[in-house]
């Protein structure tokens, strides 16, 4: 996904359709001069839905679609004929999209599967025709209900990338390089911090034609949960990952301290992230000899770890095995 094509936040003004008015029609034909009421009901106004579409990876198709209007219901007519229902609008979004009310910040719905449809703005109900109000004491009602008015709502759509593995680390930790080695993704790679400005997804091929999705999340810095650096803009993408792979270079001054900082940022942003399976990959290990690697291994966090080098391929197969084993442990995939 190119930087200019990745959009994970849009705000849309939605307006449902108004309900049609009920009819006050009285039956008349050449044999009936003063017939009873036969006014039909008004049609329902159009709804606005969100629907998951697995072919979308970003919200860019909605970037310039800032207003969504559903159709109005038509009025009822004689012979108890109901008005036509207003045209519904279905907004297709990528999986992992969260809809919020812009005024209250309340979560309206979350779209997590293909074809999953949720109503976000209801159309107005059609009014009842006068046929519904007839009674023994009022056999010719000359009134009907108006349709309900349109409903207006500003909706914020946020995309949280759906992936099996989320790469977590400081800028320039080698996340994009790993993604480019184990998948067909082509993220921008350079030797400076914040090269990655958008999440990148790739499919990792595993044994027996099995595969899983890996997401390269833009680098985290200390204070990210308060909005520092790229801030919370991309921390939310980690919420949808089944497994978190922490990546810290072998030449870091203190790997355990960096891991604790990263973990604290996740905790401050959302404590539930600590419940996810965590693994550690010590990157750029081709620059360290066996003695140094053995020494570093003595003071690593108490989680499964592996020393890797995306340049030489060191530890890559072991890493894939470790990741796959973590999926079967949390029963995300069948054995």
N, C-alpha and C positions, 0 to 999 in steps of 0.2 A: 504494500500500500504506500503510495507516494505521499510525502508530507502534505502536499496541497490537496490531496484527495481524501484525507482522513478527517472526518468530522464526527465528533462524539457528543456534541451538545447543540441542541436547537430549541428555540422557543416558538411555539405556534399558537396563533389565535384561532380558536375553534368556535363555530356557531352552528348549532343544530337547526333543523327545520321547525317552523311553526306548525301546529296542528290545524287542520282545516276546520271550518265552522260547520256545525250541524245545520241541516236544512229545515225550514219551516213550511215546506210544501204541503198543500192539501190536495187530496186526490180529486181530479176532474177528468171526465171524458164525456163523450156524446150521450152516454146513458146515465151519467152521474153528475148532477149539478152541484151538489154540496156533499162531497165525500169526506171521509175522515183524514186524519193526518197520515202522511206517508213519507215524511222527510227523512232522508238517510243521514248516517253519521259522517262526520268529517274524517279525512284520512290522517293518520299519524305523520308527524314531521319526521324528517330523515335523521337517523342516528349517525354518530361518528365513532368508528371502531379503530383499534390498533390490531394489526395481525402480523405474526412472525413470518419472516421469509428468509430461509437459510441461504438464499443467493445473495443477500446483502451483507456486507461486512462493515458498513459505515452509514452515517446519516446524511451523506453529502447530497443525496437526491431530494432531501427536504430543506437544504440550506437556504434556498430562495423561495420556498413555498411557505410563506409566513402566515397565510390566511387560508382556512379550510371551512367551506360553507356547505352544509347539507341542504337538500331540497325541502320546500314546504309541502305539507299535505294539502290536497285539494278539498274543496267544500263538498258536502253531501248534496244529493239531489232527490228528485221525486222517485216514486216507486221503491222507496226504501233503498236506494242506491247509495252505497258508501263512496266517499271520495277516495281517490288514489293516494296511496302512501307516498310520502316524500322520498326522494332518492337518498339512500344511505351513502356514506363515504367511508371507504376502508383505506387507512394509511398503513402501508407496508413498512415494516422496520426490521432491522437485523436482530437476531437472537441475542438476548442479554440487555435489551432496552428497558429502561425504567421510566415510567411516566409520573410526573409530579404536578400538582396544582401550583401554579406560579404564585398565587396569593398566600396560600396556607402552607406551602411546602409539603403537603400531605402526599404520600405515595398513593397513586390511583391504581396502578397495576404494574406487573413485571412480565415481560414477554420472554419466555425461555425455550420454547419449542416451535418447530415449523408448523404453520397453520393455526397456532394458538391465537385466538381472537378475544379481545376484551373491549367492552363498551366503555368509552371515556366521556362522551357527552350524549345525553338522551334527547331525542326529539320530543316536541310537545305532543300531547295526546289530542286526538281529534275530538271535537265537540259532539254531543249526542243530538240527533235529529228529533223533531217534535213527536215522531212516532213513539219514542221512548217515554213520553210524558203523558200519554193518554190515560184517562182513568174514568171511573163511573161518573164522577162529578165534573169532570173536565174532558169531554169527549173530543173537543177540537182545540187543543193547545196551539197557540200561534206564536210560540217561542221555542228556541233551541239554544243549545250551549255554543259559545264561541270556542274555537280551538285554543289550546294552551300556547303561550308565547314561545319564541325561540329561547334557547339557553346558550349563553356565551361563557366561554372559559378559556383562559390562557394556560396552555400545557407546556411544561418543560420536558423534553425527551433527552435522557442521558444514556449513553451506551456504556455498558460494562462488558469488556471483552470476555467471551466464553472460551476458556482453554483448559486443558488438563494440567499443564505445567506453567507456572508464572515465574519468570526469572527476576529475582530481586537482588539489587546490589547498588553500590555507589556508581556515579558516572565513570565511564571508562574502565569498568571491571571485566570487560570481555563478553558481555551478554550478547551483543549483536554478532560478534565473531562466532560464538558457539552456535547461534541460530543459523547462521549462513553455512556452517559446516554440517550440521545434522539435518537440515531441511533444505528445501529448494528456495526458501525465501532469500531475497536480496536486499537486506537492510543497508542503510548507509553506514559505513565504517570509517572511522578516522581516529587519529591519536590525539584527541582532545575531548574534554568533558562535554556532556550534553549533545553528543553527536545525534543520538536518538531523541527525537522530539515527539514521536507518535508511537503507539504500540504497534509492533509487527508480529504477525502470526505466521507459523509454519507447521507443516505436518511432518512428524518424525516417523520414518519407516522403521518397523521393528520386525522381529522374527515371525515367520509363518504368516506373512501378509498382514500382520497387525500394525496399527499405527496409533499415534496420539498427537494432540495439538499442543504446541509450545508457543508461549507469548513472551516477547521481549518488551518489558515495561520500561519506559524512560527512567533514568537513574534517580535514586532517592538521595537526598542530603539531610543532614541533621536539621530538624525543625520543619520538615516537609509537611507534617500534620497540621501546622499552623498556616500553611500556604507559602512557606519559604521555597525558593527555587521553583521547580515545576509544581510544587505543592500538592494539594489534594486533587488537582485536575486529573492525575493519572493513578493516584493511590486507589481510586475506586475500582480500577480494572483488576486489581489483585483479588477483590472480593469474590470473583467468579471462578478463580482457579482452584482446582482440586488439590494440587500439591504446589508448595512454594520451594523453589530451588534458589537458595542463597548463594551468590557468587562473589568471592573475595579473592583478589590477586595474592599470589604466594609472597610477593615482596612487600605486602602491607606491614606497617610497623607492629600492629597488634591485631591479629585476625579475630580473636575472641572479642576484643573491644569493639571492632567494627560490626561484628555480628550483633552484639548487644544493642548498639545504636540503631541498626536497621530494625531489629525486633521491637525496640521501644517505639520507633516511628509507627510501625504497624499497630502496636497496642494502643497508642494515643489516638490513632485515627479510628480504629474499630477493634475493640478487645476480642471480638469473635474470630478475628484472623489468627489468633494464637491457637485456635482449635484445629487449624489445618495441619496436614502432614508437612514437616519441614526437613529438607535435605541441604547439605552444604557441598558445593564444588569449589575447591581451591584452584583458581585458574592460573594460567601462565607458568605452569609447573615445569616447563622445559628449561626454565632459567635457574632451577635449583637442582643440586645434586641429591643423591639418595640420603646422605647423612643429614643434610638440612631438612629434607622432607620428613625424615624420621623424627627429628627434633621438634619440628612444627607440629606434627601429629600428636605429640604428647600434651599439647595445650589447646586443643580444639574444643568447640562446644559439644555437648553430649547429644549429638544427633548423627545419623548416618552421614558419612563424608567420603569424598573421593578427590584425588589430585588429578587434574586434567590439563591438557594443552590442546587448544583448538588448532594450533599450527602443526604440531607433530602427530596429533591423533591420540596422544597418551591419555588413557583412562576413559575415552569416549564410549567404548563398548560397555565397560563396567558401569558408566553413568547411565546408559540406556537401560541396562538390566536393573539397576537400583531404582530408577524411576518406575519401570513397569511393575516391579515387585511392590512398590508403594501403592500403585493403583489396586492391585489385587488385595492388598491388606485392608484398604478402605472399601473394598467391594464395589469399586466403580466399574470394573470390568470382570467378566466371568473368567475363571481359571481355564 
